[in-house]
Amino acid sequence: MRHPLHLGLLGQAQVHSGRAEDARSTFRTMLAVVGQRRERVYLHPALPATPLLHELLGQGADHWLDPTGSPSP
């Protein structure tokens, strides 16, 4: 099971159902899991959850990406 992927999908569903505060919490958890597991691939800009994550968390998520928009090593 890819926990960060599923958290991203859950966050997307929460946003689309009008539960933005729940989505923020889910995306914070996703960032923590990505950091813990060093699976930054789940923050790639091509994934649908990534723009939502940045929209809801703003600067809180920006340190995960390098200036090119790619996941940082």
ZIURQUI-V476900 format. One record per residue. N is the residue number from 1. RES is the residue in one letter. BURIAL is # if it has 16 or more other ideal C-beta (glycine too) atoms within 10 Angstrom, else .. D_FIRST is the distance of its C-alpha to the first C-alpha in Angstrom with 1 decimal. Layout:
n = (N N)
res = (RES RES)
burial = (BURIAL BURIAL)
d_first = (D_FIRST D_FIRST)
This chain:
n = (1 2 3 4 5 6 7 8 9 10 11 12 13 14 15 16 17 18 19 20 21 22 23 24 25 26 27 28 29 30 31 32 33 34 35 36 37 38 39 40 41 42 43 44 45 46 47 48 49 50 51 52 53 54 55 56 57 58 59 60 61 62 63 64 65 66 67 68 69 70 71 72 73)
res = (M R H P L H L G L L G Q A Q V H S G R A E D A R S T F R T M L A V V G Q R R E R V Y L H P A L P A T P L L H E L L G Q G A D H W L D P T G S P S P)
burial = (. . . # . . # # # # # # . # # . . . . . . . # # . # # # . # # . # # . . . . . # . # # . . . # . # # . # # # . # # . . . # . . # # . . . . . # . .)
d_first = (0.0 3.8 5.9 9.0 8.6 8.2 11.0 13.0 13.0 14.0 16.6 18.0 18.4 20.2 22.5 23.4 24.2 26.5 24.6 24.8 25.0 21.8 20.2 21.8 20.3 16.7 17.4 18.9 15.8 13.8 16.5 16.5 12.8 13.6 16.7 15.5 12.9 15.3 13.0 15.8 14.9 13.1 16.7 18.4 21.2 20.4 17.3 18.6 17.3 19.2 22.7 22.0 20.7 23.9 26.1 25.1 24.9 27.5 28.4 25.8 23.2 25.7 25.6 22.1 23.8 26.7 29.9 28.8 25.9 23.4 20.8 22.9 22.4)
